[in-house]
Amino acid sequence: MIPLGYELGTGKRVSIPLNHMVVLGQTQLSGKTTTLEALVARSGLRAIAFITKPGEKSFRQQTLIPAFFSESTLEEYSKYVAAIIEQKMSVHLGWRERGWIVKLCREYERAKTKSVAGYKWKQPKTLKELLANVETALPHLRGTEEMICMQLQEYLKPAVKEIGHRQFSSTLELARGINVMDITDLSDGLKTLVIRSVIEWVHKKGRKIIVIVPEAWKFIPEGRSTPVKLALEGLIREGAGVENYVWMDSQDLRGVDKMLLRSVIVWLFGVQRQKNEVANTLASIPDYPKPSATEIMQLGKGEFYVCYGTTLVRTYVQPAGMEDEHARSIALGEEEPESWSSIARNLDAGESWPGNGSMAGRMSGDVDGYQQDRGSTGNQNLQEEAPSLSTTEEEDMWKEKYEALKVEFDQLRASYDALARKIGDAGMSVPELPERTTITGEMGEWFEKFPKESLEATYQYIRKRLRQENPDDLLLGIQKPEIGVKVERKIITVEANGSLFGRICQLTSEGFFKQPQGAKAATAEAVRRGWCHPKTPFMRVQDPLEKLAGMGFLTRETDGYLMVPGMKITVQESQ
């Protein structure tokens, strides 16, 4: 099992099995990249991912590797070629087209006749050899066969040329953690062939490797074949036996091949906002019980519904580098998810931080239990455990806070000086303000390395000391909520012989509402006293009763209005 994060609301640890997985959610809103990075970091396996478009967010902890390409070694080479054509032309080939492709992928010879020149070709092993076969056959073809060869030539010519001009790696050397292959500058067709090459290599030669397939809707579409889809079919069906796994990343399920999705064991459903995609997401979640459409649309960044087996739990995914206590606090709602931003910026700048999820730091522990090997963390330099506020944006923020505090301090100092003068005039001694205290020891080293105005750094230091010395104090502080209530007493002054509202106030002062009385009973009493006409509707009396209830003098009970205990009433009699 791989530790994933913590259940929202309860703070319980959530783990998932190491298997084929799909991560869904809107780009930039769900946190798919951060989730994949965290899972790779805690899995202990090597992983390979791809950057396929300019500006695409990549992983924080990654190893860049050169693009790898190899010719297909599939025994049925014609399937590989048919997949290339289907992806290029966005069509599904029929039996006639496939039959001619099979013919081009076999050794063939046509004898010379009086009307037709003879020609022949060999069984191709590379795309370049296939292109030569196409160009040999094309002058002798008409109709459907000619159109198929023209499409093949249209695709193969630039692809073969691009392969010949690019320096591709002939071997794959994967480091521990996430290995990223940047193929943004390749044509769409060649991107597909590179990803296919990697998948085929992992299937035949790799062990304990995770292949992260980006934009599943594009590379493994439903209804037609692609080289990536063809290679994945073998890996996803046979790879788990040697701990090779496929992790797919997609914004939604629309257009993704359902045959491959049937082999997926772990599903992570992130936020969706479009109505149809929300419906597709809910249709893919088993009924035990199923979340509502609103809950899917309101998922935050880093929040996923985790589904495998009979498990369905709403989870906050712990990013690589975040401490357990921090992630659990976010899941419980005690801290905002944005509290991770400053730490993430430090990691982006290459600074160290406790629990950074690096393979050297984490993998020495037990992966199943996520027992991190902290070594002698308690004796390490404090600078390694504190966030450094080095960016221009944060410097400006702390400078602004410092200036505001400085103004407040100057005002307090002026008030103190004025008070001191008054006390001195009265003949009393005035204590001097203490000079700046020199802090020694570990705390002193802390403030020498971090600016005093760095409140975040101070907070992190105090939090660390509480965890080390007495964790119960930290929990006790969290478990002792305090509510301050300010009570405002309303005062109303009315003339009893004036409006109907004044008459109802008189009834209240006389104790008429010491027992619950309805509007009809109050109307009957007002009629009895001659304050209103016998045909007066009780709704006219209910209006002042509601007004008194809204002001806090009466309460609405099931059987009428009741006077609030302890209410002070003063009656003044005029001559």
SULDA-V492153 format. One record per pair of residues at least 6 apart in sequence whose C-alpha atoms are under 7 Angstrom apart, sorted by the first residue. I is the first residue (numbers start at 0). J is the second residue. D is the distance in whole Angstrom. If there is no record, write none. Layout:
<<I/J/D> <I/J/D>>
This chain:
<<0/14/6> <0/15/5> <0/16/4> <0/17/6> <0/367/5> <1/14/5> <1/15/5> <1/16/6> <1/17/6> <1/38/7> <1/41/6> <1/42/6> <1/366/7> <1/367/6> <2/13/6> <2/14/4> <2/15/7> <2/369/7> <3/13/6> <3/14/5> <3/15/7> <3/38/7> <3/316/6> <3/317/6> <4/12/6> <4/13/5> <4/314/6> <4/315/6> <4/316/4> <4/317/5> <5/11/5> <5/12/5> <5/13/5> <5/314/6> <5/315/5> <5/316/7> <5/327/6> <5/330/6> <6/12/6> <6/13/6> <6/312/7> <6/313/6> <6/314/4> <6/315/6> <6/330/6> <7/313/6> <7/314/5> <7/315/6> <7/330/5> <7/331/6> <8/330/6> <8/331/5> <9/331/6> <10/327/5> <10/330/6> <10/331/6> <18/244/6> <18/264/6> <18/265/7> <19/244/5> <19/245/5> <19/246/6> <19/263/5> <19/264/6> <19/265/6> <20/245/7> <20/246/5> <20/247/6> <20/263/5> <20/264/6> <20/265/5> <20/266/6> <21/246/6> <21/247/5> <21/248/6> <21/263/7> <21/265/7> <21/266/5> <21/267/6> <22/31/6> <22/247/6> <22/248/5> <22/249/7> <22/266/6> <22/267/5> <22/268/6> <23/248/6> <23/249/5> <23/250/5> <23/251/6> <23/267/6> <23/268/5> <23/269/6> <24/31/7> <24/249/7> <24/250/5> <24/251/6> <24/268/6> <24/269/4> <24/270/5> <24/271/6> <25/250/5> <25/270/6> <25/271/6> <26/250/6> <28/300/6> <29/269/6> <29/270/6> <29/299/7> <29/300/5> <29/301/6> <30/300/6> <30/301/5> <32/58/7> <33/318/6> <34/316/6> <34/318/7> <36/58/6> <36/319/7> <37/318/5> <37/319/4> <39/46/7> <39/176/6> <39/177/7> <40/176/6> <40/319/7> <40/356/6> <40/357/7> <40/358/6> <41/366/7> <42/366/7> <43/362/6> <44/175/7> <44/176/7> <44/207/6> <44/208/6> <45/173/7> <45/174/7> <45/175/5> <45/176/5> <45/177/6> <45/207/7> <45/208/5> <45/209/6> <46/176/6> <46/177/5> <46/178/6> <46/208/5> <46/209/4> <46/210/6> <47/177/6> <47/178/5> <47/179/6> <47/209/6> <47/210/5> <47/211/6> <48/178/6> <48/179/5> <48/180/6> <48/210/6> <48/211/5> <48/212/7> <49/179/6> <49/180/5> <49/181/6> <49/182/7> <49/213/7> <50/180/6> <50/181/5> <50/182/6> <50/183/6> <51/181/7> <51/182/6> <51/183/5> <52/183/5> <53/183/6> <59/347/6> <61/176/7> <61/177/5> <61/178/6> <61/179/6> <62/177/6> <62/178/5> <62/179/6> <63/178/6> <63/179/5> <63/180/6> <64/178/6> <64/179/6> <64/180/5> <65/168/6> <65/180/6> <66/167/6> <66/168/6> <66/180/6> <66/181/7> <66/182/7> <67/167/5> <67/168/5> <67/169/6> <67/170/7> <67/171/7> <67/193/6> <67/197/7> <68/167/6> <68/168/7> <68/169/7> <68/193/5> <68/196/5> <69/169/7> <69/196/6> <70/125/6> <76/104/7> <77/100/6> <77/101/5> <77/104/6> <79/226/6> <81/97/7> <81/100/7> <82/224/5> <82/225/4> <82/226/5> <83/225/6> <83/226/6> <84/151/7> <85/91/6> <85/92/7> <85/223/6> <85/224/6> <85/225/7> <86/224/7> <86/225/5> <90/223/7> <91/223/5> <96/147/7> <99/144/7> <103/132/6> <104/122/6> <104/123/6> <105/121/7> <105/122/4> <106/120/6> <106/121/4> <106/122/4> <107/119/5> <107/120/5> <107/121/7> <108/118/6> <108/119/4> <108/120/6> <109/117/5> <109/118/5> <109/119/6> <110/117/5> <110/118/7> <111/117/4> <120/132/6> <123/129/5> <126/159/7> <127/159/6> <130/152/6> <130/155/6> <133/148/6> <133/152/7> <137/145/6> <137/148/6> <158/189/6> <176/358/7> <182/190/6> <191/226/7> <191/227/6> <192/226/7> <194/227/6> <195/226/6> <195/227/5> <195/230/6> <198/230/6> <198/231/7> <199/230/6> <202/234/5> <202/238/6> <206/241/6> <206/242/6> <206/243/6> <207/241/6> <207/242/5> <207/243/5> <208/242/7> <208/243/5> <208/244/6> <209/243/6> <209/244/5> <209/245/6> <209/246/7> <210/244/6> <210/245/5> <210/246/6> <211/245/6> <211/246/5> <211/247/6> <212/246/6> <212/247/5> <212/248/6> <213/247/6> <213/248/5> <213/249/7> <214/248/6> <214/249/5> <215/247/6> <215/248/6> <215/249/5> <215/255/6> <216/249/7> <216/253/7> <216/254/5> <216/255/5> <218/225/7> <218/227/6> <218/228/7> <219/225/7> <219/227/7> <219/228/5> <219/255/6> <219/256/6> <220/254/5> <220/255/5> <220/256/5> <221/254/5> <221/255/5> <221/256/4> <221/257/7> <232/259/7> <235/244/7> <235/245/6> <235/262/7> <238/244/6> <251/276/7> <252/279/7> <264/307/6> <265/306/6> <265/307/5> <266/305/6> <266/306/5> <266/307/6> <267/303/6> <267/304/6> <267/305/5> <267/306/6> <268/303/5> <268/304/5> <268/305/7> <269/298/7> <269/302/6> <269/303/5> <269/304/7> <270/295/6> <270/296/6> <270/297/7> <270/298/5> <270/299/7> <271/277/6> <271/295/6> <271/296/5> <272/296/5> <277/292/6> <277/295/7> <301/315/6> <301/316/5> <302/314/6> <302/315/5> <302/316/6> <303/313/6> <303/314/5> <303/315/7> <304/311/7> <304/312/6> <304/313/4> <304/314/6> <305/311/5> <305/312/5> <305/313/6> <305/314/7> <306/312/7> <315/330/6> <317/326/6> <319/355/6> <319/356/5> <320/354/5> <320/355/3> <320/356/5> <321/354/6> <321/355/6> <322/354/5> <328/334/6> <329/335/6> <329/336/6> <342/386/6> <345/386/7> <345/387/7> <351/383/6> <352/383/6> <352/384/5> <353/384/6> <360/372/6> <361/371/5> <361/372/6> <363/372/6> <364/370/5> <364/371/5> <364/372/5> <381/445/7> <385/456/6> <385/459/7> <386/456/6> <388/394/7> <397/452/7> <397/453/7> <401/452/6> <419/429/6> <422/429/7> <423/429/7> <465/473/6> <493/501/5> <494/501/6> <495/501/5> <495/502/5> <495/505/6> <496/502/7> <500/543/5> <508/568/6> <512/560/7> <512/561/5> <512/562/5> <513/561/6> <513/562/6> <514/561/6> <515/558/6> <515/559/5> <515/560/5> <515/561/5> <516/558/7> <516/559/4> <516/560/5> <516/561/7> <517/558/7> <517/559/4> <517/560/6> <518/537/6> <518/540/6> <518/541/5> <519/537/6> <522/537/6> <522/540/6> <525/531/6> <526/532/6> <526/533/6> <547/553/6> <548/554/5> <548/555/7> <552/562/6> <552/563/6> <553/560/6> <553/561/5> <553/562/5> <553/563/5> <554/560/6> <554/561/5> <554/562/6> <554/563/7> <555/561/7>>
